[in-house]
Amino acid sequence: MATRKPANDEAAAGTSSQSMRAQLRLRELIVAGALPPGERITELAMVERLAMSRTPIRTALVRLQEEGLLEPLPGGGFVVRAFSEDDIHDAIELRGTLEGLAARLAAERGVAAALMAEMRACLAQIDALLAPPKLSDSAFAAYAEHNGRLHALLAEMSGSPLVQRQIERAVTLPFASPNGFVMADRGGPRARDRLMIAHEQHHALVEAIARGQGARAEALACEHARNAQRNLATVLASHQRIRHVPGAMMIRRRAGVR
C-alpha cells in the first residue's frame, strides 16, 4: 500500500509550484516591457495583477532580485532594473567563463556514453537544420531551441551540479543566454553564415571534450560565447534588430546612441 505524503509536505510542494509560476509570469512581464525599467513593483499590486496569494508572489520577487532583474527599494518593494551595455558584456563574459569551466571538467572527468550520444544527436539535428542555403524564421526558432538544448547538455556534461546551477543562473538575463541574439539576427545578410560558424565551434568543442582535451575545450567554449559579444555590437547598431532581442527595453543605451 502506497504511503501518503504528509499534508505539510504536499502544501510545501504546492506553494513551491505557485512560486515558480509567479516567477515565470513576472519574468515574462519584465522581459516583454510590460513592467519597464524603473517601475516600482509591490507585493500587493502583483497579487492583484496575477490573481495569486502573497506568499508565492513574495518568493517570486525575491528570486527575481537574486537573478538581477529587480532591485529592492529602501521603503519596501522593488524596482525593475535597467542594464548598461557594460553590464551585458560582463554577463556574456561570465557565461563564457562558466561554460569554459564546464567544458574543461567534462573533458577531464569524462562524459557518460549516453550523454555524449545525446549531445551528438543534438549536433546532427542542427546540421540538418542549417543544410538549406536559406533559413526561414521557423528555422531560426528551431535553431534557438536546439542550441538551448546543446548548451544545457554542455552544463550537464561538466558532472558538477554546482557549475550547472551557476550556468543556469548566469543565463537568466535574456541577452546573456545562448539564444539572446538569434532571432534578432535572422534578417541580416550573413545571419546563416554566423550560425554556421557558431555550429562549427559546437562540433570542435564536443570533439575536444570527447578526446579529453581540457584546455582546448575550455578555450573553445569561451571563444564561442564571445560570438555573442560581436552579435551584441551588430544588434545595438540597428534599431530594427534590437527590437527582437528579449529584454531589449531593459538595455540602457550610451549617450548619443539611438
Secondary structure, 3 states (H helix, E strand, C coil): CCCCCCHHHHHHHHHHHHHHHHHHHHHHHHHCCCCCCCCEECHHHHHHHHCCCHHHHHHHHHHHHHHCCEEECCCCCEEECCEEHHHHHHHHHHHHHHHHHHHHHHHHHCCCHHHHHHHHHHHHHHHHHHCCCCCCHHHHHHHHHHHHHHHHHHHHHCCCHHHHHHHHHHCCCHHHCCCCCCCCCCCCCCHHHHHHHHHHHHHHHHHHHHCCCHHHHHHHHHHHHHHHHHHHHHHHCCHHHHCCCCCHHHEECCCCCC
